[in-house]
Amino acid sequence: MSAPFLDFGSPGAVSAGLFGLVIGSFLNVLAHRLPRGESAVSPGSHCPACGAPVRGRDNIPVVSWLLLRARCRDCRAPISPRYPLVEAANGALWVLCFLRAPSYPDFAAAAFFVSACLVLTLIDAEFHLLPDAITLTGIAVGLGLSFFSSVRTPLSAVLGAALGAGGLWLVAFLYEKAAGHEGMGLGDVKMLGMVGAFLGPVGVVVTVFLASLSGSAVGLALIAARRGGMKMALPFGVFLAVGALAALFFGEPLVEHYRALFR
């Protein structure tokens, strides 16, 4: 059981979930504004349809969306269900981080990491973009918090970031030379560097494996459904995020199971 849970028990897990809901609301703001080059803090939250400021009572994660029946109070424009779903997902992920973190710095690192992966998923799925403001900040945070971790070392964080960014950059470079066109953007390279800073070299390998597996499955499914072709461009950052979250929560048992096959 995690150290934070041993200290605070169920009330601590509930508090982590509530804070996760609040941060999830901010992730919605980032996902909407960062790709458009807008400030994440100014102006305050407002309806994208009519521009009316969102009142405090209408800005309670999940609850306000339900009470407003998914519509703006002023213009009655529909509010996408993506907003409460992102808030709820981030709250649930923070609870999982709280339950498994061996120390408080590791909880902080895991909470930041899952939120970063979630907002990168939203942005990449819609815009095929992975903003430096998140990926490069993530690398810095991952490296910084490694000095206080009980399970990671600064060396593993540096090696993970180098393997993630350097390895993927090399793959992208060789593919571009062989195919004559770009197959992967630098945003993916920086994102995998962020993954390595938090999960280390082994986490990078697990993430890439799971991301490739899930990406291939989705691509083949789209081809089978006649909704895409072999040269269809998929937002690889989405699959990196899925693989990274799976590596964070299930990476150790997966690696142990793999090693057991050769014992």
Buried (B, 14 or more C-beta within 10 A) or exposed (E): EBBBBEEBEEEBBBBBBBBBBBBBBBBBBBBBBBBEEEEEEEEEBEBEBEEBEBEEEBBBBBBBBEEBEBBBBBEEEEBEEEBBBBBBBBBBBBBBBBBBBBBBBBBBBBBBBBBBBBBBBBBBBEBBBBBEEBBBBBBEBBBBBBEBBEBBEBEBBBBBBBBBBBBBBEBBBEBEEEEEEEBBBBBBBBBBBBBBBBBBBBBBBBBBBBBBBBBEEBBEEBEEEEEBEEEEEBBBBBBBBBBBBBBBBEBBEBBEEEEEEEE
